[in-house]
């Protein structure tokens, strides 16, 4: 069965610090898809990234970067030079074969303090 | 207008009442989902539908039912609401997860906050 663990419940950092949000997943499939979503205080869910199991290249998008390591079943998310607007709950999610509903981790609440 | 619309956005009701949350989408997606969010528990799947004739239970379907009235409409019902169904409910849609330009990404509505007293 598929499972996603986000061990960090809450993280608090000072603005401009770098922060890494951890995500560990479990699946028996060789084909799967990993996602990150952001939920700002306004409550909507915002898609950040999708990565398939055959693509282990790290990805960078501005201040955001993602480190996918199949050897440790992890898909960690790093925010560089954090800003107050990064304050949100971040969810990691997994879909086996890309054809099953997403299973979400419990989320990590990030607070960036000015 | 939002691509995925949920109504009502907020609802307060009493124990034992029947409640329906409605979801409509203009994305043209076949797949629709209902998730529930509770603090510290993340998002948990209640029901999902891969097309109009397909309904599947999710992780926490007890106490809920759904209806897929059309490709664009997917409703969630609480036949007899109880206080521990107080939560934030999200409807979502997706395309197929495989194939060129198909991401499997979920597109969420803005959420329906339900309080059961």
Boltz contact constraints between the chains, C-beta under 6 A:
constraints:
  - contact:
      token1: [A, 33]
      token2: [B, 104]
      max_distance: 6.0
  - contact:
      token1: [A, 43]
      token2: [B, 111]
      max_distance: 6.0
  - contact:
      token1: [A, 44]
      token2: [B, 110]
      max_distance: 6.0
  - contact:
      token1: [A, 45]
      token2: [B, 108]
      max_distance: 6.0
  - contact:
      token1: [A, 47]
      token2: [B, 105]
      max_distance: 6.0
  - contact:
      token1: [A, 50]
      token2: [B, 103]
      max_distance: 6.0
  - contact:
      token1: [A, 50]
      token2: [B, 105]
      max_distance: 6.0
  - contact:
      token1: [A, 95]
      token2: [B, 97]
      max_distance: 6.0
  - contact:
      token1: [A, 95]
      token2: [B, 104]
      max_distance: 6.0
  - contact:
      token1: [A, 98]
      token2: [B, 97]
      max_distance: 6.0
  - contact:
      token1: [A, 98]
      token2: [B, 98]
      max_distance: 6.0
  - contact:
      token1: [A, 98]
      token2: [B, 104]
      max_distance: 6.0
  - contact:
      token1: [A, 99]
      token2: [B, 97]
      max_distance: 6.0
  - contact:
      token1: [A, 101]
      token2: [B, 33]
      max_distance: 6.0
  - contact:
      token1: [A, 101]
      token2: [B, 45]
      max_distance: 6.0
  - contact:
      token1: [A, 101]
      token2: [B, 48]
      max_distance: 6.0
  - contact:
      token1: [A, 102]
      token2: [B, 106]
      max_distance: 6.0
  - contact:
      token1: [A, 104]
      token2: [B, 42]
      max_distance: 6.0
  - contact:
      token1: [A, 104]
      token2: [B, 43]
      max_distance: 6.0
  - contact:
      token1: [A, 105]
      token2: [B, 42]
      max_distance: 6.0
  - contact:
      token1: [A, 106]
      token2: [B, 41]
      max_distance: 6.0
  - contact:
      token1: [A, 106]
      token2: [B, 42]
      max_distance: 6.0
  - contact:
      token1: [A, 107]
      token2: [B, 42]
      max_distance: 6.0
